[in-house]
Amino acid sequence: MFSQGDRPIPGYRLEKFLGRGQFGEVWAADGPGGTLVALKFIALQQKTGIRELKSIQAVKRIKHANLCSVNAMWLLGQDGGVLDDHEIDLLIRNQTRELPSQTLAIEATHVMQNPQYLVVSMSLAEGSLEERLKQQGEGGIPRDLLVDYMLQAARGIDYLNSPVHNVAGEIVGIQHRDIKPANLLFAGDSVLVGDFGVAGAFGEYDTEATSVVGSLCYMSPESIKRIPSHSSDQYALAITYYQLRTGTLPFDPTVSFAELVDIHVRGKLKFPLVTDHEQEVLNRATSTDPKQRYASCVEFAKAIAAPVEPAQPTAAKVPWPAVVGGSVAALLLVVALLWGLFGNSGGNEENTGPQPQPHTIVFMPEQTEYTLSILPESPRDGLDSTGMSAAKIDLLPSDKVHIKAVSPNDFYQPIDQEFSYEQLVRDDWKIELQPIAATDMMGKVTSLATSGKWDTAQQLFVSATSIYPELKDAPQPESIELHGSPHRATYSPRENRVATALSGDGTSLLSLLDLAQPKSDARQVTLTELPEQVHLPHNLPWAVLMQDRVASVISLDPIGKSYEIDLGLPKMVPYRQITCSALSPDGKAILVGQDHQTVTLLAVAEGPQPVTKLATASFATRVDAVGFDPASQYCFAMGQDGDGRRWPTSDVSEATATDFKIADFDEEIVAIVPLSKDNLVAFTDTQVLRLQIAAEGGVIKPQVIETLRSPLITARLSGNGKFLAYTTESSARPLSILETDSNTLTSLQPPEVKGIVEDFDLSADSRWLVYATENSELYVLDLTQKPIAPQVLLPSQGERIKFVRLSSSGGDLVTLAEDGTTTWWNFVQLILTAKP
């Protein structure tokens, strides 16, 4: 008929001959885009060819994971050319008419060329289970493998049988009518039901005796009588299982056609080479009464798959049967005789109408709780049920089911939906709740972690990665570019804002970023000069910049008008009259230390000028360091020779001051960190000192916590005051953590840390400390673990990182690079994906 290399259909080249049947050939072909397909050529000169055309036309739109899909179909004319697609429908409409030799008259206005071949493009399988059985040699296919094959085939057959397919405008079930090992194909580990050459809708059967179709070895009694049932394919599948399991058929291979018909019709199949359990299942699946069989092929496959004891053969194995002999005429004669004998059997049975069939709906994931209500066309009992994981219900094809289901795992979306019988069949009786988006999933994990439930968050994260494996990787950051090089940066933990003073291209800018909105545009304000310090007062769109002698109050809102507060003395040289400043933890006050032995308290309130000078107090020397206690109730100042003063934040005056002094002290204070009303840590160029202030003040003998080898860079107190961390310019001891309750000091040293620490921050719950090295690597410390040991969060990020902050929620990590790039990371995901 055809040869290798032929191109009978445009875009398809025949590559390999696969086989020949009574009515055509099958070839492997190279299709469009290099896809390999199977092309089946069916001769249409005989009525059987027309029947195959009808069958394939009925199933061509049916798709299922375990059905060999029909991709396309064509008709070839006498000249080998491809006919128009509408010729297929015309041919089917006239299939009952006899084909003339040259043309077929369809109607007065149309004459159709006589088609020679139907060409069907199908998925190319690797082989059939019949071939795999032959490859096994002695014995059948291993049972564990076979039961999986059967379950896959059963799913495809059940879907085909289900009354959910639209054929010529009618919703029907399709019967395969030729289930056997040769028609169960495999592709990889998947089994596909193929060869729909004799498939037809239930109730569709030719009226002539010659129309008995299928393979007699596997044919059910009712099919022999030309009245196939909904379980006829199950009957064939059961015989197929036995043959694939044992290598033989359940009857003597020498029987005649008439004897084989009698075996089927009178229920004389024997299954001696399998276990008692398998015999019981096979006997039920091949019952002569279709009502006694299993409700579905899947139910049969699951029953046969149940654990069994090793088979105890009771008879010698029957060899692989030869093709059952006999002429077609003899078969037709026997069928005709049997039709006379049995054709009217059952005709007097009471027609009770369709009965609900049992089904099990399985919910995924496990432990899903459901409530369902069956919505029937006609009223009946037992329509509502609740439960978990699986629901056993009785349904008619006309029923609908309203299902509400929710998973105990928040990672899945609940459903409240109505399902048709067709939908349930198509979904293989499984209801799978869909997972929420990966970003939403990570949001739930982050929320748990930032509320302090890290262990629960970690367990949930493991579940999340089983759904979205990509979550195991470090999170993708979001970045924006600030135009300029960072000079000073500050952070407002209450509002999640970062203000950065930038210099570049001869200009100075103040940039404000909202950390709660990654990639949001930065608000920028032009500055006349770069500040020494930047503060962000609480809940106001303003920034306070400390210059040489003035506090510049900059509006970050176009409506507001910026202004200055002059803190200098008129007759003094303006350079560096402001020596230091600090914003209170509650963001409502700023204490300013000055060179001219003065401190000034700025108050923050609402109004057109929200920052105002509230109070001024004198100091014994130049003020070198200022600060507030964690509760913002007291403020402190220290200066040369160890002099110090404390005031209530609500009343900074001479009358409310408490004076104290460090005994025998001749160094310069560079920074202070108040721990409480009467306790603070002071840093000099060479020492870290802890001071206990008496109620009346006075001289203090300090406790030396550490002797410094190099100057201090930064010191920060954790949110709960439990940890004080500080960095120095020493590469030998670049980062130290003081536990304030016990005075226990932990210092990181090489090789735990390399080089100096550029910047660091502590999480709001005081558990985590994140720092950036001079090589732009990010590390994290879990302060609840002993000993404290660094863990790599991220390798080098390229540009040098100058600023690191954790958002107030603890969910985001923000870095500011030397080139002005601001980057957001999901801190919780960084922790959970960090490599030890």
N, C-alpha and C positions, 0 to 999 in steps of 0.2 A: 504493500500500500504506500508506505512512505519510507524515506531513507535519511540517514544521518546527514545533517547539513541543510535539509529542506527547510523552507520558511513558509509553511502553509498559512500562517496567520502573520500579518505585518507586525514586526517587532519581536517575533518568537522564532528561535532557531532550534531545530531538533538536535539534541546532543547524544542521547543514549536510549536505546530501545529497552523498555522495561518488561513488556509482556504482551501477549495476544490472547483475546477471548473469542467467544463464538461470534461476537458482533463488532469487533473492532480491536484497536491497538492502544497501548499506553506508552508514552515517551516522556523522558526527562527533557525539558527545554529551557534554554536560556532566554528569559523574558526581559522586558524593559528595565533599564537600570541595573542589569546584571543579576536579577533575581532568578533563582531556579524554581521552576514550577513543574507540575505534572500535567501533560496534555493528553486527554482521553479522546480518541476518535471513534465515534459510534456510527455504524452504518444504519441508514434510515430506510433501506429498501424493504425491511420486514417490520411487522407490527411491534415486535419486541423493541426495536430501536425507537419507535414512536413512544412506547411506554416509558422507556428510559428518559426520553426527552421530557415527558410529562413529569416524571419523578424529580428530575434535576431542576426543572422549572419551579417545582413546589418548594424545594429546599434551598434554592440559590441565595435567598436573603437571610437564611438562618445562620446565626453565628453563636458559637459556644467554644469554650476552651478545649472540649473533648470531642468536637465534631470537625471532620476534615472539611474546611470551608471551600465553597465554590467561588472562585474569584471572578470568572467571566465565562461566557458561552457564545459560540458563533455557529452559523450554518455555512457549509461549503457547497457551492453549486456544482453542476456537472463539469464546468470548465475550471474548477479549483478555486474560483473567486469567492470572497466572503460576501454573503448576502446581507441585505439590510436587517437590522435588529427586529423590525416589526414582522418580518417573515416568520420568526419563531412563534409568535402568538397566533398568526394566521394558520400555521401548520398544526398547532395544538387544537385550535377550534375545529379543524377539519380532520382530526385524527381518526374519526370513525369512518371516514370515506376511504375507499380503496385508492391507492396511488396509481395513476396512469403512468405510462412509460415516459412521457416527455413533460407534460405540464399538469398542474392541478388547478381546476377551476374553483375559485373560492366564492366569488360572486360576480355578477354581470360586469362590474366595473373594474375587476382586478384579476389578473392572471399571474400566478406565481410560478417561477422556475422550479423544477423538481429538485429539491435539495438532496445531496448525496451523503453528507456526513454532518453529524453534530459534534462540535469540538468543545470540550469543557476544560477550562483551566482550574486546577485545584492545588492546594498545598502539597508540596513534595515531601512525602514521608521517607524514612530511612528503610522501611521494610514493614512486614506484617508479623503478627504473632504466630502465624502458621510457619513462616520462615524461621522465626526464633525457636519454635518448638523443634523443628528439624535440626537446628544447630545444636540442640541440647544432647543429641545422641540418645543414649538409653535414658528412659524415664522422662518425666515432664518438666515443665518450668518450675523452679523452686517455689514453694507455696508462699513464702513471705513476699516474694516479688510478684507472684501471680495475683494475690488478693489486692495488691495496690493497682495492678493493671485492671482488674475487674471493677474496682470502685471507680476508677476514672472512666472506663467504658460505660458503666451504669449511669454516671452523671450525664454523659452525652446522650444516651438513649432516653433517659427520663425527660430530659429537656425536649428532645425530638418528639416524644410521645405526648407531651403536655399540650392541652388544648389552648395554646396561646399564639398560634401562627396564623397569619393572614394569608390565605390562599384563595385567589380569585374573589376577594371581598368577604370571605367567610373565615371565622376564627375556628381553627381545627387543630387536632393533634396529628402528627405524622408518624406512621409506622414504618420502620426500616424494612422489615420483611425478609432480610437476608443476613442476619447476624451470624457470623462464623469466624474462625481464626483468621482466614484470609482477608476479611474485611475490617479487622481491628489492626490499625496501623500504629507505628510508633515513630516518634521524633524526639530524640534525646531520651528523657525520662517520662515523656508524656505519651499517653495512648489516645489515639483519635479514631472515632468511628467513621469509616469511609464507605465508598461505593454505594451511592443511593439509587442505583439503577432500577430497583423495583420498589422504591419507597412510594407510599401513597397515604392520602388522608384517611383517617378512620372512617369506615363505612363506604369507602370508595373501592369497589371491586368490580372487575369485568363480569359480565353475565355468562360468558361462554365457559364451558368446561375446560377449554384449553388455557384459561387464564390463571390456573394455579401457579403461583410464582414463588421463588425462593429456592433454597437448597433442601431437598427432602430429608437429609440426615439431621437437620436442625429444626424441621418444621413442626409447629404445634398442631394438635388434633383439629382445633377450630380453623386453622389456616388451611389444612387439607380439605376441610368441608367448605372452604371459601367464606367463612364468617369469622375473620380474625378478631381477637379481643385486644383490650388495652395491655394485656400481659403476654401477648404472643412473642414479643421480642425478648421478654424475660425468660421464656421457655428456651429459646435458642441460646441465650447467654448462659444458662445453666449447663446445657450440653457442651457449649464451648469451654466453660470452665473445666468440666470433667476431662475433656480431650486434652486441653493444655496442661492439666495437672498430672495426667497419667500417660499421655501419649496414645490413647485409643478412644474409640467411641463407645457409648454404653449399650452396644448390641453386637451380635456376631457379624463380622464383615462379609460373611458369605450369604447373607439373607437376600432374598429377591425383593423387587420393588413392592410386590403385594405384601410380602411378609413385613417389610419395613413400615408400610402404611399401617398394618395391623398393630405393630409394636407401638407406634405413636398413638393411634386412636384408642387402643385398649389399655394404655398405660403400662407397657411391659418393659420400659427402660430399666436397666440394671447398672448399679454403681458400686461394684465389688472392691475396687482398688483404692478406696479412700476410707477415712475413719467413719465411725458410726454417726458422729455429729455432722460430717459433711454429707453423708448419705441422707440424713434426715432433712437437711436444708435442700439438697438437690431433689429429693422426692417431692417436697412441697412446691418448689419452683417449677417442676414439670408435671404437676397434677393435671389430669385431664379436665378438671373443672377449673376454669380460669379464676373463679371467685376464691378458690382455696389457695391460690398463689400469694406471694408477697404483694404488698400494696404498691411497691415500686421496685425498680431494678437496684436502686441504691440500698433499699432495705434488704434485698436478697444479698447484695455484695457485703453489707455489714454483717449479716448473719453468717455467711460462709467464712468471713474473716475472723470470727471469734476463735480464741485459743482452742486448739484441739490436741488430743493425744496422738502419738505416732500411729500411722495407718497399720492395720493388721490385715494384709491381703488374705482373702478367703478363696481365691482362685488364681490360676496362672494368668499372667498378663496377656491380653489379646494384642496381637501385633497391629501395627499401623494398617488400617483398612485400605483395601484397594478401592478404586472408584466403583460405587455400587453399579452393577451391570443392569442390563435391561433396556428395552427400547422405550422411546417417548410414548409410542402408541400403547405399550403395555401399561405405563404409568397412568396415562389418561384413562385407559379402560378401568383400571383399579379405582381411580378417583371417581369416575362416573358411577361405578358400582357402589362405592362407599357413600356417595352423595345420595344414591337411592336408598341406602340403608339408614344413613344417619342425618341426611339433609334436613329432615323435619324435626329432629330431636330437639327438645327444649321449646318447641313451638307452643306448647300448652302451658309453659311456666308463666306464673303471674308476673306481670311487668310492674315492678315496684318503683321504677324510676331510678335515677342516679342516687347513690348513697354517699354521704360524706366519707372521705378516706382519711386515715390517720397520717399525720405528718408531724415532724419535730422541727421547730424553728430554733436554731442555735444562735445565741447572741455573742458577739465579740466586742470588746475583750471579755474574758471570764469575769464572773461576779457582777455582770450587768443586771440591774434590776429592771423588770418590765411590768407593764400593765397592758393587757390587750383585750380588744372586743371584736368579735366576729360580726360582720355586717352582712347577713344573708338576704337573699331576695325573698325567701319565705321564712316566717318565724319558726324557730326551734329552740330547744333548751341548751344550756351549757355554753353560753357564748362569751362569757367574761372569765378572765383568769389573771393571776398575778404570780410572780415568782422571780427566780434568778437563774441566769445562764442559759436555760433551755426551756421551751414551752412545747408541750404535746397538745395538739389540737386536731379536730376532725373538720375537714374542709371540702366544699364542693368547688368546682372550677369557677362558678359564678359568684362565689363569696369574695368579700373584701375584708381586710383586717386592719383595724385601727390600733397602732402600737405606740405606746409611750415607753421610752427606755432611757436609763441614765446609768452611767458608770460611776462606781465609787472613786475612780481616778479622775481628777479634774482635767486631765489631759484630753478627754474625749467630749465631743459635742453631744448633748442629749438630743433625742429625736422625739417628735410628736407628729406622726405621719400615718397616712392611710396607704395600705399596700393592696394591690390586686393579686389574685392568684397567679397571674402571669409573671408579675414582678418577683414573687417569692420563688417560683420555679426557676426563673432566669438567674436568680441569685443563689441557686442551690440551697434554698431554705436557710440562708444565713443572713442575719442582720448585723452588719458591722458598723459600729459607731465610728464616725470619722474623727481623726485627731484634730485638735486645734492647731493653728499655725505654729511653726517652730518659735517664732518671736514671742507669741503669746505664752507658749509653754515655758520659755526661758524667763518670761516676766513673772510667772507664778513661782518658779524656783528662786528668782531674785527676791521676790517679796518675802518668802519664807526666811531666806538667809538674812536679809536686812532687818527682820524682826527678831533676830537672835536664834532662830530655829535651824542652825546650820546642819545638824545631823539629819533632820527631816528633809531639808533641801537637798542634801547629798543623795539620799535615797531616791527622792523624786527625780533628781537629775539622771540617775542611772536608768530609771524608767523612760525618761525623755530621750536619752540617747539610743534606746532600743527602737524607738519610733523614728527618730531623726538622727542617724549616726553622725551626721556632719556636726552636731553639737559637741562632739568630742574634741573638735579642733578649737584652737584659740579663736575667740570672736573676732569678727571683722570690725575694725574701728570706723568711726566717722570723723572727718577732719574739715577744718576751714583754714584759710590762710589769712593771717593778719599782716598788713603791709608795714613792715618795720621790724627792728630788732628790739626785743623786750628789755626794758631798763628797770622797771619796778612792777611788781604784780602783787595783788592782794585778793583775798577771797572772803566772801560773806557766807558763812555756813547756813544762816537762816534762810536766805533767799536763793542759794545756789548760784551766786553770781561771781564772776571773776573780772576784776578791773586791771588792765595792764597799761602802763605807760610805755609808749613805743617811740623810737627815734629812727629816722631814715629819710634819705633824700632831702636833707636840710630842714625837715619839719619834725614837730613833736605832736603826738596824738595820744588821746586816752581812749582805749577800746573797752567796751563792756560786753560780756558774753553771758547769756542765760544758759547755765549748764543743764537745765531741765529740758532744753530743746536743742539737741545736737544739730549742727549744720545751720542753725538759725543765723541770720546776718548779724554781725557785730555792730553795735551802735558806737560811733566814733565822734570825738570832739577834738578840735584843734587846740593845742596848748601853746603858750608863749615860751615856756621852758619846762624841762623835765623835773619832776618832784623828787624829794628825798624819800617820802613815804606816801602811800595811798590808803585811804580808809573808805569803807562802804557802810554808812549808817543803816540802821535797821529799817526795813520796809519803806525806803524812800528812793526815788529815782535821782539820787544825788551822789556825788563822790567828793571827798574832802582830801585835798592834796596839800602836803606840808612842803612849803618852799623855805627860803632862807629865814624870812621873818613874818610871813603871812600864811594863813590857812585859806587856800582857794577853794571855794565851794562851787563845784561844777554841776550844772544841771545836765542830766542825761535825757531830759525830755525837752523837745523843741519849745514847749510852752514856757518852761522855767527860764529865769534869767540868772546867770552865774554872778558871783560876787566874791569879795575878799574880806577876811578878818585880819586886821593888822595886830600882830602880837609882839612887835618889837618896841624898843625904846627910841624916841626921836633922835637923841644925841649920840646913839651908839652906831658903830659901823654895822651895816645890815648883814654882813656875811655870817651865816650860820647862827643867828640868834636863837633859832629853834634847834635844839640838840636831839630831841627824841619825842615820841608820841605813842599813845596806845589807845585802841578802841576797846570799850568795855565788852565783855562777852555777850551782853544783851543788846549791843549795838546802839545804846541810847546816850552814850557819853564818850568824849575824847579827852584824855589828859595829856597836856603838852608840857614838856620840860624845856626850860630856856637857859641860855648861857648867862643871863643876868640875874641868877639866883631867884628865879620865879617859876611857879607852876601855874598853868591856866586850865580851867575846866570848861570845855565846850559842851553845851547841852544840845540834844537832838529832839526836835518836835516837828509838828506839821506846820505848814504855812509857806508863804512866798520866800521867806528866808529861814529854812528849817534848822540851820546850825547857828547858834549864837554863843557869845561869851557869857558864861554863867558866873564864874568866880575866879579870883586870883589869890594866890597865897605865896608868901616868901619862903625861901629855902636858904640854908646856911652857906651853901657853895653852889658851884655850877651843877645843874641837874644832868646826870649822865644816863639815867634809866628810869622808866616809869612803868606802871602796870596796875591791873585790877585783879581782885580775887575772883575765883570761878563764879561766885554768885553775884558779882557786880555791885556788891554792897560797900566795899572799901577800895580805895585807891592808894597807891604807894609811889614814893619817889626816893631815889638814892643818888648820891653824888660823890665828889672827891672826899678822900680820907675816911670813907665808910659811913658818912652821915646819911640818915634816913628819916622819912616822915610818913605817917599814915593818917588818912582822913576818911570820914564817912562820905561816900559818893554824893549823898544828898546834901552835904554841907561842908564844902571845902573852905576853911577859914583858919585864922590863927587860933581861934578859941577851941576848935575841934581837933586840932593837930596832936598827934602822939609822936614824940621824937625818940629815935633810937640811934645807936652808933655801934659799929663793930670795933671791938677792943683790939688795940695794937695793930692797926691796919694802915698801910701806906700804899695801897694799890688803887687802880682806877676800876670802878664798876662799869662793865660793858653791857649787862643785861640783867633783868630780874624776872622771876616767874613766881608770883604769889600763889601759894597752895591753899591758904585760908586767911582768916583775919589776922592770925598771930604766927603764921609760918610762911616763909618764902625761901626760894633758892636764888642765890646771887652768883653771877659769873664775872670773874676777872680775867685778865689775860693769861693767868697761870693756875687758877684754882676754880673749883666748883664748891660753893659754901652753902650750908643750910643754916638758916637763922630762925631762932625761936624768940618771938617778940613778947615781952611781958605786957600785961594790961596797961601798966604805967610807962612802958617804954624802957629807956635806960640803955646801959652798955650791954652788948651781947657778945658772948664768947662763941664764935662760929664753930660748926662741925664741918670738917673738910671731907667732902665726898670723894673728890678726885683731884689730882694734880694734873693740869693740862700741859701738853707738850706743844700745843699750837693754838692760835686764836679760835674763838667760837665763831661758827657760821650762823646757825639757827637753833633755837630752843622752842619746843612746843609741849603743852600739857594736854593729855587726853581728855575727852569730854567728861569722864567721871572723876578726873583728877588722880587716877590710880597710877598712871605712868607719866614720867617726864622724859622726853627724848631730846637729844641734842647732837649736833654734828660739829666737827672741828676741821681745820685745814690739815690735820695730820693724817697721812695715809696709813700710819701704824694703828691708830684708834679713831677711825673716822666717824663712828656712830656708837652712841651709848644710850642705854635705857635704864632709868632709875625707877624702881618700884617705891612710890612715895610712902607707903605704909611701913615697909620693912627696911627702907634705905638700902635695899639690895641693888647693886649696880651690875649690869651686863654690858660689856663692850665688845663690839665686833672687831676682829682683827684679821689680817691676812692669815691663811688663804680664804677665809670665809667671805671677805670682801676685798676688792682690789681697787686701789685709788681712793679718792675722796668721794663723799656723797654730795651730789649737787643739791638735792632737795628731798623732802620726805613729808608724809602726812600720816595721821592716825585716824582710824575709823571712829565713827560716832559711838560705837559700842565698846571702844577701847580694846578690841581684840586684835586688830590688824594694824601693822605699820608697813607702808609701802615707801620704797625709796628708789631714786635714780642715781646711777653711778656716772662718773665722768665719761664712761664709754657708752652712755645712753642705754644701758641695760636696766630693766626694772626688776626689783626683788620685793618679796613680801616676807614679813615675820608674823608668825602666829604667837602673840604674846601670852596665850593661855598654855602654851606648851613649854615644857622644861626638858632639856635646855632649849633656849631660844636659838633657832637656826634658820638662816636665810634659804628661801626657795625661789628659783627663777620664775618670774612671771612672763617676761618677754625678753628675747635676745635684743641685741643692739638695734635701735630704731633709726640709725643713720645720724641725723642731726642731733646735736647735743641738747639734752633735756635740761631746762633751767628751772622748771616749776612743776610740782606734782601736787594734786589735790584729790581727795575723795569727797564725793558729794555728801550732803548732809544725810541723805537716806542710806548712803553706803553702797548704792547700786552702781554708781559710775565712778570711773577713774579718769581724771583729766590730766593731760600733760601739755606743757607749753614748751616748744623747742626754740632753739636759738634763732631760727629763721622766721619765727612768728607763727609756725604751724601749731594750731590747737587741736588736740585729738581726744575723742571720747572713746572709752572702752567699757564694756560690761564687766565690772570688777568681779562680780560673783562668778561669772563664767570663766574669767581668767583664773580664779582660784581653783575652780573645780576641774579645769583642764590642765593645770600646771603640772609639769613633770617633776617628780621628786629629785 
